[in-house]
Amino acid sequence: MTRLRLDLAYDGTAFAGWSKQPGLRTVQGELEEALATVFRRAGERPQLTVAGRTDAGVHALGQVAHLDLSPAAMATLADPHRGARRHPPRRPRAADSLTTTPVAAAPAAAGPVTPAPTADGPAERAARLARRLNGIAGLSTDLYVSRASLAPAGFDARFSAIWRRYEYRVADTAAPRNPLLRGHTVWYPAELDVALMDATASALVGLHDFAAYCKPRLGATTIRTLQDFRWRRDPDGVIVAALQADAFCHSMVRALVGALVAIGEGRLAPSRAEGILLEGARTSEFKVMPAKGLTLLEIGYPDDGDLAARALQTRARRDDDPDAPPTV
């Protein structure tokens, strides 16, 4: 089997999340149907493993997934025009012999001219998959495969990852309301204290049990390492939260953002952010923020030589069901 890596971007507005769900349009469902179309001659329906199973309405600029293909499936990605003569030699026209200036005759060709064959190895076939997926109806709108490539040995899109980076955008009353960005920015009906939110967020960074900020799921751990959590106001006035962790449990990003927004508005004391974390129980003191303001920006991986070891380490540490619900 050959493992391929897919790099993806999508607008999550019209998707019911990443994970396949009967009767609903999902990112995984759309892509796997497109893959089934590409590989129908091989009689295969490749399955995808993804780095971050985004929830309904969440967007992505740097999503990563992998799939495994048999030799027969890889063969269907061969270039059907490889080595074909695209431009036959030009035949001389009768008018060419009527020139007033003598022209030396060109030497006769030894035979038909055929351009050198183009490369068609595994890497070229992998890259061709992205073009075929994007050429299928429906994949040129709110879902785009930016790259398909051969995965390094030991690569697992989900378990080899060492961090996921997200961004959440909020336009408070101090920010201009841009209707063109309304699908990716939450409009909030109060002015927020960004400096206070940024200072408070630092207390949540580190290895913690984030049960208070996650939707519970039987048998799944809520211990995560929050590597970075910052707030800023961009030049356009929009407030942006940047979060990075080894992984996020279900609704964790939007819950953390919701708690800090409540603090920035003055509805929640700054000390409660850490207090709620330590108490370990979900609370009604703040609301989980809407999905549309959240975007998955990037997935980080170790050096190629460390990919397999990282995957084994993550699997051993996290008792996680690969068919579980979305994670943010």
Backbone as numpy.savetxt, mean C-alpha at the origin, in Angstrom:
# Nx Ny Nz CAx CAy CAz Cx Cy Cz
7.83 -22.46 -6.95 6.99 -21.26 -6.95 7.86 -20.01 -6.95
7.39 -18.98 -7.63 8.08 -17.69 -7.67 7.26 -16.67 -6.91
7.89 -15.99 -5.95 7.17 -14.99 -5.16 7.39 -13.60 -5.76
6.30 -12.88 -5.96 6.36 -11.52 -6.48 5.90 -10.53 -5.41
6.48 -9.36 -5.45 6.06 -8.25 -4.58 5.26 -7.25 -5.41
4.12 -6.82 -4.89 3.31 -5.78 -5.51 3.33 -4.54 -4.63
3.59 -3.38 -5.23 3.47 -2.10 -4.54 2.21 -1.42 -5.06
1.34 -0.99 -4.14 0.00 -0.53 -4.51 -0.33 0.82 -3.93
-1.26 1.50 -4.59 -1.86 2.72 -4.05 -3.35 2.67 -4.35
-4.15 3.20 -3.42 -5.59 3.23 -3.67 -6.28 4.30 -2.85
-7.37 4.79 -3.40 -8.28 5.68 -2.70 -9.32 4.78 -2.04
-9.35 4.77 -0.72 -10.21 3.82 -0.01 -11.67 4.19 0.07
-12.06 5.34 -0.50 -13.43 5.83 -0.33 -14.49 4.81 -0.71
-14.31 4.17 -1.86 -15.34 3.25 -2.36 -15.07 1.79 -2.02
-14.07 1.54 -1.18 -13.75 0.16 -0.81 -14.21 -0.14 0.61
-14.68 -1.35 0.83 -15.06 -1.81 2.17 -13.85 -2.42 2.87
-12.70 -1.77 2.70 -11.47 -2.24 3.32 -10.64 -3.10 2.39
-9.53 -3.62 2.92 -8.66 -4.49 2.14 -9.26 -5.89 2.00
-9.63 -6.51 3.12 -9.96 -7.94 3.16 -11.23 -8.28 2.39
-11.18 -9.41 1.69 -12.34 -9.89 0.94 -13.53 -10.10 1.85
-14.70 -9.64 1.38 -15.95 -9.83 2.11 -17.05 -10.10 1.08
-17.86 -11.12 1.31 -18.90 -11.48 0.33 -19.83 -10.30 0.04
-20.03 -10.03 -1.24 -20.97 -9.01 -1.66 -20.48 -7.59 -1.54
-19.22 -7.38 -1.11 -18.69 -6.03 -0.94 -17.46 -5.83 -1.82
-17.27 -4.60 -2.27 -16.09 -4.27 -3.07 -14.91 -4.00 -2.14
-13.88 -4.80 -2.25 -12.69 -4.64 -1.42 -11.45 -4.60 -2.30
-10.36 -4.09 -1.76 -9.12 -4.00 -2.53 -8.61 -5.40 -2.86
-8.57 -6.27 -1.88 -8.11 -7.63 -2.12 -9.00 -8.33 -3.15
-10.31 -8.16 -3.02 -11.22 -8.78 -3.96 -11.01 -8.32 -5.39
-10.84 -7.00 -5.57 -10.61 -6.45 -6.91 -9.32 -6.99 -7.52
-8.25 -6.98 -6.72 -6.96 -7.41 -7.23 -6.94 -8.91 -7.54
-7.52 -9.71 -6.67 -7.49 -11.15 -6.91 -8.36 -11.55 -8.09
-9.44 -10.81 -8.35 -10.23 -11.06 -9.56 -9.42 -10.69 -10.80
-8.68 -9.59 -10.72 -7.83 -9.20 -11.84 -6.72 -10.22 -12.06
-6.14 -10.74 -10.98 -5.11 -11.77 -11.11 -5.68 -13.04 -11.74
-6.90 -13.39 -11.37 -7.54 -14.57 -11.96 -7.72 -14.40 -13.46
-8.01 -13.16 -13.88 -8.14 -12.88 -15.31 -6.80 -13.02 -16.02
-5.75 -12.46 -15.42 -4.42 -12.53 -16.03 -3.96 -13.98 -16.18
-4.24 -14.80 -15.18 -3.70 -16.17 -15.16 -4.76 -17.23 -15.48
-5.80 -16.84 -16.20 -6.87 -17.80 -16.50 -6.36 -18.94 -17.38
-5.40 -18.67 -18.28 -4.88 -19.75 -19.13 -4.13 -20.79 -18.32
-3.53 -20.35 -17.21 -2.83 -21.29 -16.34 -3.78 -21.98 -15.37
-5.04 -21.53 -15.36 -6.03 -22.12 -14.47 -5.77 -21.85 -13.00
-5.19 -20.68 -12.69 -4.83 -20.37 -11.31 -5.50 -19.08 -10.85
-5.75 -19.00 -9.54 -6.29 -17.81 -8.90 -5.36 -17.45 -7.73
-4.30 -16.71 -7.99 -3.33 -16.40 -6.93 -3.97 -15.62 -5.78
-3.50 -15.92 -4.57 -3.97 -15.25 -3.36 -2.92 -14.25 -2.89
-3.38 -13.15 -2.31 -2.49 -12.08 -1.87 -2.31 -12.09 -0.36
-1.09 -11.80 0.08 -0.79 -11.53 1.48 -0.34 -10.08 1.55
-0.93 -9.30 2.46 -0.70 -7.86 2.47 -0.01 -7.42 3.75
0.70 -6.31 3.67 1.42 -5.79 4.84 0.48 -5.15 5.85
-0.49 -4.38 5.38 -1.40 -3.67 6.28 -2.83 -3.80 5.80
-3.67 -4.51 6.55 -5.06 -4.75 6.13 -5.92 -3.55 6.52
-5.95 -2.59 5.65 -6.64 -1.33 5.95 -8.15 -1.52 6.07
-8.75 -0.68 6.89 -10.19 -0.74 7.15 -10.95 -0.01 6.05
-12.25 -0.13 6.06 -13.10 0.55 5.08 -12.85 2.05 5.11
-12.63 2.63 3.92 -12.45 4.07 3.81 -11.03 4.56 4.00
-10.11 3.69 4.42 -8.71 4.08 4.63 -7.98 4.02 3.29
-7.12 5.00 3.04 -6.38 5.11 1.78 -4.97 4.54 1.93
-4.29 4.36 0.80 -2.91 3.88 0.83 -2.12 4.46 -0.34
-0.91 4.90 -0.03 0.04 5.31 -1.06 1.17 4.30 -1.20
1.46 3.56 -0.13 2.60 2.65 -0.13 2.27 1.27 0.40
1.15 0.71 -0.01 0.77 -0.64 0.42 1.67 -1.66 -0.29
1.92 -2.79 0.37 2.75 -3.85 -0.19 2.05 -5.19 0.01
2.08 -6.02 -1.02 1.51 -7.37 -0.94 2.44 -8.33 -1.67
2.26 -9.62 -1.42 3.00 -10.62 -2.20 2.06 -11.72 -2.67
2.49 -12.43 -3.72 1.76 -13.57 -4.24 2.76 -14.58 -4.77
2.37 -15.84 -4.81 3.24 -16.91 -5.30 2.68 -17.46 -6.60
3.57 -17.61 -7.59 3.15 -18.07 -8.92 3.88 -19.34 -9.30
3.16 -20.26 -9.93 3.75 -21.49 -10.44 4.51 -21.19 -11.73
5.35 -22.12 -12.20 6.01 -21.92 -13.49 5.02 -21.68 -14.63
3.88 -22.37 -14.59 2.87 -22.18 -15.65 2.32 -20.76 -15.62
2.08 -20.23 -14.42 1.56 -18.87 -14.32 2.61 -17.86 -14.79
3.87 -18.07 -14.41 4.93 -17.16 -14.86 5.06 -17.19 -16.38
4.83 -18.35 -16.98 4.94 -18.47 -18.43 3.90 -17.63 -19.15
2.74 -17.41 -18.53 1.71 -16.60 -19.18 2.11 -15.13 -19.24
3.15 -14.73 -18.49 3.61 -13.34 -18.52 4.68 -13.12 -19.57
5.00 -14.15 -20.37 6.00 -14.00 -21.41 5.55 -12.98 -22.44
6.51 -12.29 -23.05 6.21 -11.29 -24.07 5.85 -12.01 -25.36
4.59 -11.90 -25.84 4.21 -12.61 -27.06 4.88 -12.06 -28.31
5.44 -10.85 -28.24 6.07 -10.23 -29.41 7.59 -10.27 -29.33
8.13 -11.01 -28.38 9.58 -11.02 -28.19 10.27 -11.51 -29.45
11.23 -10.70 -29.96 12.02 -11.08 -31.12 11.33 -10.82 -32.44
10.10 -10.34 -32.42 9.37 -10.08 -33.67 9.96 -8.88 -34.38
9.91 -8.88 -35.74 10.41 -7.75 -36.51 9.31 -6.70 -36.56
9.56 -5.58 -35.88 8.53 -4.54 -35.77 8.52 -3.61 -36.98
9.70 -3.37 -37.61 9.78 -2.43 -38.74 10.52 -3.11 -39.89
9.79 -3.67 -40.87 10.46 -4.33 -42.01 11.25 -3.31 -42.82
12.31 -3.76 -43.54 13.12 -2.83 -44.33 12.27 -2.08 -45.35
12.58 -0.82 -45.56 11.85 0.02 -46.50 12.23 -0.34 -47.92
11.23 -0.56 -48.76 11.49 -0.84 -50.17 11.69 0.46 -50.92
12.66 0.50 -51.84 12.87 1.75 -52.60 11.68 2.06 -53.49
11.34 3.34 -53.57 10.27 3.79 -54.44 10.82 4.12 -55.82
9.96 4.10 -56.82 10.40 4.40 -58.18 10.98 5.79 -58.27
10.40 6.74 -57.53 10.87 8.12 -57.60 12.27 8.27 -57.06
12.73 7.33 -56.25 14.06 7.44 -55.67 15.15 7.39 -56.73
14.86 6.78 -57.91 15.88 6.64 -58.96 15.94 7.86 -59.85
15.11 8.87 -59.63 15.06 10.03 -60.51 15.81 11.22 -59.93
16.68 11.00 -58.96 17.42 12.12 -58.37 18.42 12.65 -59.37
18.72 13.95 -59.30 19.67 14.57 -60.22 21.09 14.38 -59.78
21.31 14.05 -58.49 22.66 13.85 -57.98 22.91 12.37 -57.81
23.98 11.84 -58.41 24.25 10.40 -58.26 24.44 10.04 -56.80
23.86 8.94 -56.43 23.98 8.45 -55.05 24.54 7.04 -55.10
25.53 6.79 -54.26 26.13 5.47 -54.23 25.11 4.45 -53.75
25.12 3.31 -54.40 24.16 2.27 -54.02 24.55 1.67 -52.68
23.54 1.39 -51.87 23.80 0.76 -50.58 24.10 -0.71 -50.78
24.96 -1.26 -49.97 25.25 -2.70 -50.12 24.00 -3.52 -49.86
23.91 -4.62 -50.57 22.73 -5.48 -50.42 22.71 -6.11 -49.04
21.53 -6.22 -48.50 21.40 -6.84 -47.18 21.63 -8.33 -47.29
22.28 -8.89 -46.29 22.57 -10.32 -46.31 21.33 -11.16 -46.07
20.30 -10.58 -45.50 19.08 -11.34 -45.21 18.10 -10.45 -44.48
16.98 -10.98 -44.05 15.98 -10.16 -43.33 16.57 -9.59 -42.05
16.24 -8.33 -41.79 16.75 -7.64 -40.61 15.81 -7.88 -39.44
16.34 -8.46 -38.36 15.55 -8.74 -37.16 16.23 -8.09 -35.97
15.54 -7.23 -35.24 16.16 -6.60 -34.08 16.53 -7.64 -33.03
17.50 -7.28 -32.21 17.92 -8.18 -31.14 16.74 -8.45 -30.20
16.59 -9.67 -29.77 15.46 -9.98 -28.88 15.56 -9.22 -27.57
14.42 -8.81 -27.08 14.39 -8.11 -25.79 14.47 -9.12 -24.66
14.95 -8.66 -23.50 15.06 -9.54 -22.34 13.67 -9.99 -21.90
13.57 -11.24 -21.50 12.28 -11.77 -21.07 12.47 -12.77 -19.94
13.31 -12.40 -18.98 13.54 -13.25 -17.83 12.49 -13.05 -16.76
12.66 -13.68 -15.61 11.67 -13.55 -14.52 11.42 -12.12 -14.08
12.46 -11.28 -14.04 12.27 -9.90 -13.61 11.40 -9.13 -14.59
11.64 -9.34 -15.89 10.84 -8.65 -16.90 9.39 -9.14 -16.88
9.20 -10.42 -16.65 7.84 -10.95 -16.59 7.10 -10.43 -15.36
7.82 -10.30 -14.26 7.19 -9.75 -13.05 6.74 -8.32 -13.30
7.61 -7.51 -13.91 7.26 -6.11 -14.19 6.06 -6.02 -15.13
5.94 -6.99 -16.03 4.83 -6.99 -16.99 3.49 -7.20 -16.28
3.50 -7.86 -15.13 2.26 -8.10 -14.41 1.59 -6.80 -13.99
2.37 -5.81 -13.55 1.78 -4.53 -13.14 1.03 -3.89 -14.30
1.62 -3.93 -15.50 0.96 -3.33 -16.66 -0.33 -4.06 -17.00
-0.32 -5.36 -16.88 -1.53 -6.12 -17.21 -2.64 -5.87 -16.18
-2.27 -5.81 -14.92 -3.29 -5.54 -13.90 -3.90 -4.15 -14.09
-3.06 -3.16 -14.35 -3.56 -1.80 -14.54 -4.36 -1.66 -15.83
-4.15 -2.57 -16.77 -4.90 -2.51 -18.02 -6.29 -3.11 -17.92
-6.56 -3.82 -16.85 -7.88 -4.42 -16.67 -8.86 -3.36 -16.19
-10.04 -3.35 -16.73 -11.05 -2.34 -16.38 -11.25 -2.29 -14.87
-11.26 -1.10 -14.35 -11.47 -0.91 -12.92 -10.20 -0.64 -12.15
-9.05 -1.02 -12.70 -7.80 -0.81 -11.99 -7.10 0.48 -12.41
-7.74 1.29 -13.21 -7.12 2.55 -13.62 -7.78 3.73 -12.92
-8.63 3.47 -11.93 -9.35 4.55 -11.28 -8.86 4.76 -9.86
-9.43 4.01 -8.90 -9.08 4.23 -7.50 -8.13 3.17 -6.95
-7.57 2.34 -7.83 -6.61 1.31 -7.42 -5.53 1.20 -8.48
-4.27 1.29 -8.07 -3.17 1.31 -9.04 -2.01 0.47 -8.52
-1.50 -0.41 -9.37 -0.31 -1.20 -9.04 0.90 -0.44 -9.56
1.65 0.17 -8.67 2.77 1.00 -9.10 3.99 0.19 -9.50
4.09 -1.05 -8.99 5.27 -1.86 -9.31 5.01 -3.32 -8.98
5.50 -4.20 -9.85 5.52 -5.64 -9.57 6.95 -6.11 -9.79
7.50 -6.83 -8.83 8.91 -7.20 -8.90 9.13 -8.55 -8.25
10.27 -9.18 -8.57 10.64 -10.42 -7.91 10.95 -10.14 -6.45
10.37 -10.91 -5.56 10.62 -10.72 -4.13 11.94 -11.38 -3.76
12.72 -10.73 -2.89 13.96 -11.36 -2.42 13.66 -12.64 -1.64
14.63 -13.50 -1.51 14.46 -14.74 -0.76 14.05 -14.43 0.68
13.04 -15.14 1.17 12.60 -14.96 2.54 11.61 -13.83 2.75
11.23 -13.13 1.68 10.35 -11.97 1.82 8.92 -12.40 2.11
8.31 -11.78 3.11 6.89 -11.93 3.42 6.34 -10.52 3.63
5.39 -10.13 2.79 4.91 -8.74 2.83 4.44 -8.35 4.21
3.82 -9.28 4.91 3.28 -8.98 6.23 4.29 -9.17 7.36
4.87 -10.36 7.44 5.67 -10.70 8.61 7.12 -10.23 8.52
7.60 -9.88 7.33 8.96 -9.34 7.22 9.02 -7.85 7.54
7.89 -7.18 7.57 7.87 -5.73 7.79 8.38 -5.38 9.18
9.14 -4.29 9.27 9.63 -3.82 10.57 8.90 -2.56 11.01
8.21 -1.89 10.11 7.36 -0.77 10.51 6.34 -0.45 9.44
5.26 0.19 9.90 4.22 0.75 9.03 4.08 2.22 9.39
3.96 3.06 8.40 3.84 4.50 8.64 2.51 5.01 8.09
1.77 5.71 8.95 0.46 6.26 8.59 0.45 7.77 8.80
-0.50 8.40 8.13 -0.72 9.84 8.29 -2.22 10.09 8.42
-2.58 10.97 9.35 -3.99 11.34 9.52 -4.12 12.85 9.38
-5.09 13.31 8.55 -5.25 14.72 8.24 -6.56 15.26 8.81
-6.45 16.39 9.52 -7.60 17.04 10.14 -7.58 18.52 9.79
-8.68 19.04 9.29 -8.82 20.48 9.06 -9.72 21.04 10.16
-9.11 21.74 11.13 -9.91 22.34 12.20 -10.44 23.69 11.74
-11.04 24.46 12.64 -11.63 25.74 12.23 -10.58 26.79 11.89
-9.32 26.54 12.24 -8.25 27.47 11.88 -7.68 27.17 10.51
-8.10 26.09 9.90 -7.58 25.68 8.59 -8.60 25.97 7.50
-8.15 26.31 6.30 -9.10 26.50 5.20 -9.73 25.17 4.80
-10.97 25.19 4.40 -11.68 23.98 3.98 -11.56 23.84 2.47
-10.78 22.89 2.02 -10.58 22.66 0.59 -11.49 21.51 0.15
-12.55 21.80 -0.59 -13.48 20.73 -1.00 -12.81 19.64 -1.84
-11.72 19.98 -2.54 -11.05 19.00 -3.37 -10.37 17.91 -2.54
-10.11 18.19 -1.27 -9.43 17.24 -0.40 -10.36 16.62 0.64
-11.66 16.84 0.47 -12.60 16.40 1.51 -12.64 14.88 1.66
-12.24 14.14 0.63 -12.24 12.68 0.73 -11.07 12.13 1.51
-10.08 12.99 1.83 -8.87 12.53 2.51 -8.55 13.35 3.75
-9.44 14.25 4.11 -9.22 15.12 5.26 -10.52 15.23 6.05
-10.43 15.08 7.37 -11.61 15.22 8.22 -11.76 16.68 8.62
-12.94 17.25 8.40 -13.23 18.62 8.84 -13.72 18.56 10.28
-13.03 19.28 11.16 -13.36 19.22 12.59 -13.90 20.57 13.05
-15.02 20.58 13.79 -15.72 21.84 14.11 -15.18 22.58 15.33
-13.87 22.57 15.52 -13.27 23.32 16.64 -11.81 23.56 16.31
-11.21 24.54 16.96 -9.78 24.78 16.77 -9.00 23.91 17.75
-7.93 23.30 17.26 -7.15 22.36 18.06 -5.78 22.94 18.41
-5.30 22.59 19.60 -3.99 23.02 20.09 -2.95 21.99 19.63
-2.31 22.27 18.50 -1.39 21.30 17.90 -0.16 21.09 18.77
0.36 22.14 19.37 1.55 22.02 20.22 1.28 21.10 21.41
0.12 21.24 22.02 -0.24 20.38 23.15 -0.41 18.94 22.70
-1.02 18.74 21.56 -1.22 17.39 21.04 0.12 16.71 20.75
1.04 17.46 20.18 2.35 16.90 19.85 3.13 16.54 21.11
3.08 17.42 22.11 3.78 17.15 23.37 3.20 15.94 24.09
1.89 15.79 24.04 1.23 14.68 24.73 1.49 13.35 24.04
1.57 13.37 22.72 1.74 12.13 21.95 3.02 11.40 22.31
4.06 12.13 22.68 5.35 11.50 22.96 5.27 10.52 24.12
4.32 10.72 25.05 4.19 9.82 26.20 3.69 8.44 25.80
3.13 8.32 24.60 2.58 7.04 24.14 3.58 6.23 23.32
4.71 6.84 22.99 5.72 6.16 22.18 6.42 5.09 23.02
6.66 3.93 22.40 7.35 2.85 23.08 6.59 1.54 23.00
7.09 0.53 23.69 6.46 -0.78 23.74 5.39 -0.79 24.83
4.13 -0.98 24.43 3.02 -0.95 25.39 1.97 -1.97 24.98
1.08 -2.25 25.91 -0.15 -2.97 25.59 -1.20 -1.91 25.27
-1.58 -1.84 23.99 -2.50 -0.81 23.52 -3.96 -1.29 23.52
-4.30 -2.17 24.46 -5.67 -2.71 24.51 -6.72 -1.61 24.61
-6.41 -0.53 25.31 -7.37 0.57 25.48 -7.62 1.31 24.18
-6.71 1.18 23.22 -6.83 1.89 21.95 -7.09 0.94 20.77
-7.47 -0.29 21.06 -7.72 -1.28 20.01 -9.08 -1.93 20.20
-9.71 -2.30 19.10 -10.92 -3.11 19.20 -10.50 -4.53 19.55
-11.10 -5.11 20.60 -10.66 -6.44 21.05 -10.96 -7.52 20.01
-10.08 -8.49 19.96 -10.25 -9.63 19.06 -9.72 -10.87 19.76
-10.52 -11.87 19.88 -10.20 -13.07 20.65 -8.89 -13.70 20.18
-7.97 -13.89 21.10 -6.72 -14.58 20.81 -5.63 -13.73 20.21
-5.89 -12.45 19.93 -4.88 -11.58 19.30 -4.24 -10.67 20.33
-2.93 -10.52 20.25 -2.23 -9.64 21.17 -2.44 -8.18 20.79
-2.41 -7.31 21.78 -2.51 -5.86 21.55 -1.21 -5.17 21.96
-0.16 -5.93 22.13 1.16 -5.36 22.46 1.82 -4.90 21.16
2.17 -3.65 21.11 2.80 -3.06 19.93 3.90 -2.09 20.36
4.82 -1.82 19.44 5.84 -0.80 19.66 5.50 0.41 18.80
5.02 1.46 19.43 4.75 2.71 18.72 6.08 3.45 18.61
6.62 3.53 17.41 7.96 4.06 17.21 7.99 5.58 17.07
6.90 6.15 16.60 6.86 7.60 16.40 5.41 8.06 16.39
5.16 9.21 17.01 3.81 9.80 17.02 4.00 11.31 17.14
3.75 12.02 16.05 3.97 13.47 16.02 2.77 14.17 15.40
2.62 15.44 15.78 1.59 16.31 15.20 2.23 17.57 14.66
1.69 18.06 13.54 2.19 19.32 12.96 1.04 19.99 12.21
1.18 21.27 11.97 0.25 21.98 11.09 1.00 22.31 9.82
0.53 21.80 8.71 1.19 22.02 7.42 1.01 23.46 6.96
1.82 23.89 5.97 1.67 25.26 5.45 0.27 25.59 4.95
-0.48 24.58 4.51 -1.85 24.85 4.04 -2.85 24.94 5.20
-2.36 24.81 6.44 -3.21 24.93 7.60 -3.78 23.63 8.13
-3.67 22.56 7.36 -4.21 21.27 7.78 -3.31 20.65 8.84
-3.93 20.07 9.86 -3.19 19.39 10.93 -2.92 17.95 10.50
-1.68 17.50 10.68 -1.29 16.16 10.25 -0.68 15.40 11.43
-1.20 14.21 11.67 -0.62 13.29 12.65 0.18 12.25 11.89
1.44 12.03 12.30 2.30 11.02 11.69 2.58 9.94 12.73
2.25 8.69 12.40 2.42 7.58 13.33 3.19 6.45 12.65
4.09 5.84 13.41 4.85 4.70 12.90 4.97 3.66 14.01
4.74 2.39 13.65 4.84 1.29 14.62 5.26 0.02 13.90
5.68 -0.97 14.69 6.01 -2.25 14.08 4.76 -2.85 13.44
3.62 -2.62 14.04 2.32 -3.01 13.50 1.26 -2.30 14.32
0.06 -2.21 13.76 -1.06 -1.58 14.47 -2.18 -2.60 14.61
-2.80 -2.65 15.78 -3.96 -3.52 15.94 -5.22 -2.80 15.47
-6.34 -3.50 15.49 -7.57 -3.02 14.87 -8.02 -1.68 15.46
-8.13 -0.67 14.59 -8.60 0.69 14.92 -7.63 1.47 15.80
-6.41 0.99 15.99 -5.46 1.65 16.90 -5.11 3.06 16.46
-4.82 3.25 15.18 -4.42 4.58 14.71 -5.54 5.59 14.93
-6.74 5.25 14.53 -7.86 6.19 14.63 -8.27 6.45 16.07
-8.05 5.46 16.95 -8.34 5.68 18.37 -7.30 6.61 19.00
-6.03 6.41 18.69 -4.99 7.30 19.20 -5.22 8.73 18.73
-5.55 8.88 17.46 -5.82 10.21 16.92 -7.04 10.82 17.62
-8.07 10.02 17.84 -9.27 10.52 18.52 -8.98 11.03 19.92
-8.14 10.32 20.67 -7.80 10.75 22.02 -7.04 12.07 21.99
-6.10 12.21 21.07 -5.31 13.44 21.01 -6.13 14.62 20.48
-7.08 14.37 19.60 -7.97 15.44 19.15 -8.82 15.94 20.32
-9.31 15.03 21.15 -10.08 15.44 22.34 -9.22 16.28 23.28
-7.94 15.94 23.39 -7.03 16.73 24.22 -6.78 18.10 23.58
-6.58 18.11 22.27 -6.34 19.38 21.58 -7.51 20.33 21.62
-8.71 19.78 21.75 -9.92 20.61 21.85 -10.18 21.05 23.28
-9.54 20.40 24.25 -9.75 20.74 25.66 -10.79 19.90 26.34
-11.29 18.86 25.69 -12.32 18.00 26.28 -11.72 16.89 27.15
-10.41 16.66 27.02 -9.76 15.58 27.74 -8.43 16.09 28.28
-8.13 15.80 29.53 -6.87 16.25 30.13 -5.70 15.52 29.48
-4.58 16.21 29.23 -3.43 15.56 28.59 -2.96 14.30 29.31
-3.05 14.28 30.63 -2.59 13.12 31.38 -3.42 11.87 31.10
-4.63 12.06 30.58 -5.51 10.92 30.34 -5.04 10.05 29.17
-4.27 10.61 28.25 -3.79 9.80 27.13 -2.98 8.62 27.64
-2.03 8.90 28.53 -1.22 7.83 29.11 -2.02 7.06 30.16
-2.88 7.76 30.89 -3.68 7.09 31.91 -4.58 6.03 31.32
-5.23 6.35 30.22 -6.10 5.37 29.54 -5.27 4.18 29.06
-4.08 4.46 28.54 -3.19 3.39 28.08 -2.87 2.42 29.22
-2.52 2.97 30.39 -2.14 2.14 31.53 -3.33 1.38 32.12
-4.52 1.98 32.04 -5.71 1.30 32.56 -6.08 0.08 31.72
-5.76 0.14 30.43 -5.93 -1.02 29.56 -7.36 -1.37 29.20
-8.29 -0.43 29.38 -9.69 -0.71 29.05 -10.22 0.39 28.14
-11.04 0.00 27.18 -11.63 0.99 26.28 -12.56 1.92 27.04
-12.64 3.16 26.55 -13.39 4.19 27.26 -14.23 5.00 26.30
-15.23 5.68 26.83 -16.08 6.57 26.03 -15.64 8.03 26.17
-14.45 8.27 26.72 -13.97 9.64 26.93 -13.58 10.32 25.62
-13.40 9.57 24.57 -13.09 10.14 23.26 -13.70 9.24 22.20
-13.76 9.75 20.97 -14.33 8.99 19.86 -13.23 8.57 18.89
-13.38 7.39 18.34 -12.50 6.94 17.26 -12.78 7.81 16.04
-11.74 8.31 15.40 -11.91 9.24 14.28 -12.35 8.50 13.01
-13.00 9.22 12.08 -13.44 8.61 10.82 -12.27 8.08 10.00
-12.56 7.09 9.17 -11.51 6.43 8.40 -10.93 7.31 7.29
-11.72 8.21 6.74 -11.30 8.90 5.51 -10.08 9.79 5.68
-9.74 10.18 6.91 -8.56 11.02 7.11 -7.27 10.26 7.16
-7.32 8.93 7.09 -6.15 8.08 7.32 -5.58 7.53 6.01
-4.26 7.60 5.89 -3.56 7.07 4.71 -2.34 6.27 5.14
-2.20 5.06 4.61 -1.00 4.27 4.79 0.06 4.80 3.83
1.15 5.33 4.38 2.17 5.97 3.54 3.24 5.01 3.06
3.72 4.14 3.95 4.90 3.35 3.60 5.04 2.15 4.54
5.63 1.08 4.00 5.98 -0.10 4.78 7.50 -0.24 4.76
8.10 -0.47 5.92 9.55 -0.62 6.00 9.96 -2.07 6.17
11.06 -2.45 5.50 11.58 -3.81 5.57 13.07 -3.78 5.89
13.61 -4.84 6.50 15.05 -4.90 6.76 15.81 -5.20 5.48
17.13 -5.27 5.58 17.95 -5.67 4.44 17.54 -7.06 3.97
17.76 -7.34 2.69 17.31 -8.60 2.11 17.78 -9.82 2.90
18.99 -9.78 3.41 19.52 -10.92 4.15 18.82 -11.19 5.46
18.06 -10.22 5.96 17.39 -10.36 7.26 15.89 -10.60 7.12
15.38 -10.70 5.89 13.93 -10.81 5.69 13.34 -12.08 6.30
13.98 -13.23 6.04 13.43 -14.49 6.54 13.46 -14.54 8.06
14.57 -14.09 8.65 14.68 -14.10 10.11 13.63 -13.20 10.75
13.40 -12.05 10.12 12.38 -11.13 10.65 10.99 -11.76 10.59
10.69 -12.45 9.50 9.38 -13.09 9.38 9.18 -14.16 10.46
10.21 -14.95 10.71 10.12 -15.98 11.75 9.95 -15.35 13.12
10.68 -14.28 13.37 10.60 -13.60 14.66 9.21 -13.03 14.89
8.65 -12.40 13.86 7.33 -11.79 14.01 6.25 -12.84 14.22
6.32 -13.93 13.47 5.33 -14.99 13.64 5.37 -15.58 15.05
6.57 -15.72 15.59 6.70 -16.31 16.92 6.18 -15.38 18.01
6.33 -14.07 17.78 5.94 -13.11 18.81 4.46 -12.77 18.78
3.88 -12.79 17.57 2.50 -12.33 17.44 1.58 -13.47 17.06
0.74 -13.86 17.98 -0.24 -14.91 17.72 -1.38 -14.28 16.96
-1.25 -14.24 15.62 -2.20 -13.48 14.80 -2.78 -14.36 13.72
-4.06 -14.26 13.52 -4.76 -15.01 12.50 -4.64 -14.30 11.16
-4.06 -14.94 10.12 -3.90 -14.26 8.84 -5.21 -13.89 8.16
-6.32 -14.45 8.61 -7.62 -14.11 8.02 -8.39 -13.15 8.91
-7.71 -12.50 9.83 -8.37 -11.60 10.78 -8.86 -10.34 10.10
-9.73 -9.56 10.78 -10.25 -8.32 10.21 -9.16 -7.28 9.99
-9.49 -6.14 9.35 -8.53 -5.09 9.11 -7.88 -4.60 10.40
-6.71 -3.94 10.25 -5.92 -3.61 11.42 -5.93 -2.14 11.79
-6.51 -1.26 10.99 -6.49 0.16 11.36 -7.87 0.77 11.19
